[in-house]
Amino acid sequence: MSAAKNGNNIVPRAGIIGWPVDHSRSPLIHNAWLRQLDIGGYYDHCPIAPEADFRAALEAMARRGFIGANVTIPHKETAFQAMDYCDASARHLRAVNTICFRGGEIIGSNTDGAGFIASLTIAAEIAEETTNKVANKNIGWADKPVLVLGAGGAARAIVAALAEHGVPEIRLANRTRSKAEALSHLAPVGHIRIVDWVTRAPAGKDCGLLVNASSLGMRGHPPLDMPLDTLAPQALVSDIVYAPLQTPLLRAARAAGLWPVDGLGMLMHQAALSFQQWFGILPPVDNVLRHRLLADLEEA
Ligand code: NAP
């Protein structure tokens, strides 16, 4: 279904909007799918400076033939304000990571939370398959409390998605407590318990899932100090930081016999859900793509 094969000259274009944006792996992911699925077209880095007129920049992209775009830091909230229409996912978060240019309108949605849950579900299935072979045990992370560390843009999408997924309790710890408190509205009343950053270790008691959604552990940032011994046996430990991919937290989880879930799953699944909106096909999130990303991260 490439443009050439279709017999029309419209080359589908999409891209990632951010500032700075050249570090983004999104072009690698989407261009791999465009080639693999023989769609043609390409996906670019699209830098937009924070002081630019965001809406005017989007309109210019639409005129240049873009069918869609992803949005990253620092524009997700600005993008929400600039849309003609937003779906429920973006309205709930008041942030947009996926834009569609359709029928003269600019439409926003947010695939971050759904991408996170997809990656977690697959990781849990793999863990369950492995465990069942050994001990016939159920991982059951979604039936237990979860502990989320961080209250930035990524944590916001993750907290909302976990609440929607129906986990019984979300414990939320952030260095700046007031920012965690500001996320309380993302779940039904009483569903989120804000805990002080310094009490994050005891707050992990009996949790079936720990998520590091802070920048700690990311290259250039201090490591995350988080003991894992209070978590439930067989807990999943998710670190959404992906540069580096194998963070000290994930290594500690493995050493403690817990299930590490790295940040590439979320990255690939949120991208797949955006791609589906633009091209109508849910692209494969497989080991070929994962290895391509790993090689690129190792080179960096
Ligand atoms: P953000 O909005 O800037 O939020 C950063 C968070 O980290 C805040 O909660 C901040 O706490 C906390 N933090 C920063 N330095 C800290 C420190 N020294 N001690 C304790 N907490 C600290 O960033 P974001 O967009 O949410 O991204 C967070 C991380 O997730 C980044 O590493 C990013 O690359 C990664 N990420 C991964 C994916 C994926 O697909 N895998 C997607 C999005 C983001 P304060 O509120 O106190 O400042």
Residues whose N, C-alpha, C, O or C-beta is under 5 A from the ligand:
A	BS01	NAP	G150 A151 G152 G153 A154 A155 N174 R175 T176 K179 A213 S214 S215 M218 I240 V241 Y242 G263 L264 M266 L267
